[in-house]
Amino acid sequence: MDMDEIVCNCMNVTKGMIKDAVDSGSVTLEEVQNVTGAGTACGGCIDNIQQLIDEFTTKE
Ligand code: FES
């Protein structure tokens, strides 16, 4: 997985930033949104973000 890949174009949030948020304790979409800002503009990336959260929270 390319951690530098942008998942949220509106807010310029990368996969790595989602992972960092999950690693620092954010496990819900809402928490990750609060921490990273991802998915707070057009909302079009929310499904992808949720998928990444699921991935990062199940893979330790
Ligand atoms: S692409 Fe993430 S809020 Fe628009």
Residues whose N, C-alpha, C, O or C-beta is under 5 A from the ligand:
A	BS01	FES	V7 C8 N9 C10 A38 G39 T40 A41 C42 G43 G44 C45
